[in-house]
Amino acid sequence: MKVAAGFDDVPTLSQAVLLVVVVAAVFGLGIQAFGQSASKKTLLHRVTL
């Protein structure tokens, strides 16, 4: 039973790690895109001013 339980734990652990990595990547890309759009907006504001 211990071996079976360990076998069950490994996929869920790898899935959890994969989920965390994917979420972190999406979150990082979102922050990057937001930062770029924000810098573009400030650049436009500077040009208009």
C-alpha positions as CSV (number, residue, x, y, z in Angstrom):
1,M,0.0,0.0,0.0
2,K,2.9,2.3,0.8
3,V,4.3,1.8,-2.7
4,A,0.9,2.5,-4.3
5,A,0.4,5.6,-2.2
6,G,3.9,6.8,-3.1
7,F,3.0,6.1,-6.8
8,D,-0.2,8.2,-6.4
9,D,1.7,11.0,-4.7
10,V,4.3,11.4,-7.4
11,P,2.0,12.4,-10.3
12,T,0.0,14.8,-8.2
13,L,3.2,16.4,-6.9
14,S,4.5,16.8,-10.5
15,Q,1.2,18.1,-11.6
16,A,1.2,20.6,-8.7
17,V,4.7,21.7,-9.6
18,L,3.7,22.0,-13.3
19,L,0.7,24.0,-12.4
20,V,2.8,26.4,-10.2
21,V,5.3,26.8,-13.0
22,V,2.6,27.5,-15.6
23,V,0.8,30.0,-13.3
24,A,4.1,31.7,-12.5
25,A,4.9,32.0,-16.3
26,V,1.5,33.4,-17.1
27,F,1.7,35.8,-14.2
28,G,5.2,36.9,-15.3
29,L,4.1,37.4,-18.9
30,G,1.0,39.4,-17.7
31,I,3.2,41.6,-15.5
32,Q,5.6,42.1,-18.5
33,A,2.8,43.0,-20.8
34,F,1.3,45.3,-18.2
35,G,4.6,47.0,-17.7
36,Q,5.2,47.5,-21.4
37,S,1.7,49.0,-21.9
38,A,2.2,51.2,-18.9
39,S,5.6,52.4,-20.2
40,K,4.0,53.1,-23.6
41,K,1.2,55.1,-21.9
42,T,3.7,57.2,-20.0
43,L,5.7,57.6,-23.2
44,L,2.6,58.9,-25.0
45,H,1.8,61.2,-22.0
46,R,5.3,62.6,-22.2
47,V,5.0,63.1,-26.0
48,T,1.6,64.9,-25.6
49,L,3.0,67.0,-22.8
